[in-house]
Amino acid sequence: MTAKLMDGKKVAAAIREDVGKRVEKLAARGVTPGLAVILVGEDPASQTYVKSKQRTCEKLGMRSDLLEFPDTLSETDLLAAIDKLNRDPGIHGILVQLPLPAHIDETHVILAIDPTKDVDGFHPISAGRLLIGEDGFVPCTPNGIMRLLDYYEIDPAGKHAVIIGRSTIVGKPAGLLLLQRNATVTFCHSKTENLEQYTQSADIVIAAVGRPGMLKAHHIKAGAVVIDVGINRGTDGKLTGDAAFDELQDKASFITPVPGGVGPMTIAMLMDNTVRSAEWAAEGQTAGNGVK
Ligand SMILES: Nc1nc(=O)c2c([nH]1)NC[C@@H]1CN(c3ccc(C(=O)N[C@@H](CCC(=O)O)C(=O)O)cc3)C=[N+]21
């Protein structure tokens, strides 16, 4: 079997088209969705992602503000910058690019973001809403994975989904979303003994570990769906995933490439969340304060 590629670029383009139409509808009501991105320090990978987010915003007719700070920025000054954006009615989404310098506490920063502008879905209010199944901001990468599954008509209901990786921004929310869609979910992680015991019975495997090529053919059953969240940059500058793509391609039914799989979906879902935030604001509803 040769696996079908799950084309994140193509699906992301379809999502952007839908988002663009919603931007036009908002424009007719005098609203321009606005995203503010805060970048602390000069990490080249972060700069690349941030540029890509900004370009996408501009193409879609959205406002995009970039606030760049040196890595000597104090936590207090960062919190003050967030507070200013919280109070700016033209800004519907606030994204603080992670990771932050070690002297800044990420939890403090995420807590400072107005939950009604939490387009990353990292605030505990958003996490709590996802846990209880209420409408709210869903983290972009797991949300993008669900949209990829939908596009390729892969229904997780009744299926065994194995997630490798238990981060707050990918693994855990991906598991909750799959559970919501009636999958049977197993979380595996660095302390899991005998990983293949779980992955070999998986209908859907999500690798979100950050170890290049760790998921190999012997880990999966024939016909499994493989979603690769890994973004590992080699010394040659090339991007590789957590899946050993070449050997898995002959065994899986569907597989996401890296690049061109989950990555572009993440950015598309950020646009979707930002426009949704603007729609909610225009309706006088908010996702974060308990008003539905
Ligand atoms: N507050 C915050 N929110 C984030 O969503 C966030 C973050 N911080 N910090 C870093 C990670 C990483 N991330 C990616 C987004 C898109 C691609 C992407 O589009 N990748 C392309 C390739 C891009 C390239 O070649 O470098 C692809 O996979 O095809 C990758 C990674 C968002 N992150």
The ligand as an SDF file (V2000), in Angstrom:
LIG
                    3D

 33 36  0  0  0  0  0  0  0  0999 V2000
    2.4150   31.2400   20.9050 N   0  0  0  0  0  0  0  0  0  0  0  0
    2.7960   30.3560   19.9890 C   0  0  0  0  0  0  0  0  0  0  0  0
    1.8820   29.8310   19.1480 N   0  0  0  0  0  0  0  0  0  0  0  0
    2.2620   28.9340   18.1950 C   0  0  0  0  0  0  0  0  0  0  0  0
    1.4070   28.4390   17.4180 O   0  0  0  0  0  0  0  0  0  0  0  0
    3.6420   28.5610   18.0920 C   0  0  0  0  0  0  0  0  0  0  0  0
    4.5470   29.1420   18.9930 C   0  0  0  0  0  0  0  0  0  0  0  0
    4.1010   30.0210   19.9360 N   0  0  0  0  0  0  0  0  0  0  0  0
    5.8550   28.8210   18.9640 N   0  0  0  0  0  0  0  0  0  0  0  0
    6.3890   27.9350   17.9370 C   0  0  0  0  0  0  0  0  0  0  0  0
    5.3660   26.9520   17.4560 C   0  0  0  0  0  0  0  0  0  0  0  0
    5.6900   26.3190   16.1160 C   0  0  0  0  0  0  0  0  0  0  0  0
    4.6260   26.7260   15.2240 N   0  0  0  0  0  0  0  0  0  0  0  0
    4.5930   26.4580   13.8610 C   0  0  0  0  0  0  0  0  0  0  0  0
    3.6700   26.9940   13.0090 C   0  0  0  0  0  0  0  0  0  0  0  0
    3.7160   26.7710   11.6490 C   0  0  0  0  0  0  0  0  0  0  0  0
    4.7040   25.9860   11.1030 C   0  0  0  0  0  0  0  0  0  0  0  0
    4.7650   25.8130    9.6320 C   0  0  0  0  0  0  0  0  0  0  0  0
    4.0380   26.4270    8.8800 O   0  0  0  0  0  0  0  0  0  0  0  0
    5.6680   24.9530    9.1200 N   0  0  0  0  0  0  0  0  0  0  0  0
    5.8620   24.7370    7.6930 C   0  0  0  0  0  0  0  0  0  0  0  0
    7.3170   24.9060    7.3070 C   0  0  0  0  0  0  0  0  0  0  0  0
    7.9350   26.1840    7.6880 C   0  0  0  0  0  0  0  0  0  0  0  0
    9.4490   26.1570    7.5440 C   0  0  0  0  0  0  0  0  0  0  0  0
    9.9440   25.7220    6.5010 O   0  0  0  0  0  0  0  0  0  0  0  0
   10.1110   26.5380    8.5170 O   0  0  0  0  0  0  0  0  0  0  0  0
    5.4520   23.3350    7.3200 C   0  0  0  0  0  0  0  0  0  0  0  0
    5.4410   22.4600    8.2010 O   0  0  0  0  0  0  0  0  0  0  0  0
    5.1780   23.1130    6.1550 O   0  0  0  0  0  0  0  0  0  0  0  0
    5.6250   25.4230   11.9360 C   0  0  0  0  0  0  0  0  0  0  0  0
    5.5610   25.6420   13.3000 C   0  0  0  0  0  0  0  0  0  0  0  0
    3.7480   27.5330   15.8870 C   0  0  0  0  0  0  0  0  0  0  0  0
    4.1120   27.6670   17.1570 N   0  0  0  0  0  0  0  0  0  0  0  0
  1  2  1  0
  2  3  2  0
  2  8  1  0
  3  4  1  0
  4  5  2  0
  4  6  1  0
  6  7  2  0
  6 33  1  0
  7  8  1  0
  7  9  1  0
  9 10  1  0
 10 11  1  0
 11 12  1  0
 11 33  1  0
 12 13  1  0
 13 14  1  0
 13 32  1  0
 14 15  1  0
 14 31  2  0
 15 16  2  0
 16 17  1  0
 17 18  1  0
 17 30  2  0
 18 19  2  0
 18 20  1  0
 20 21  1  0
 21 22  1  0
 21 27  1  0
 22 23  1  0
 23 24  1  0
 24 25  2  0
 24 26  1  0
 27 28  2  0
 27 29  1  0
 30 31  1  0
 32 33  2  0
M  CHG  1  33   1
M  END
$$$$
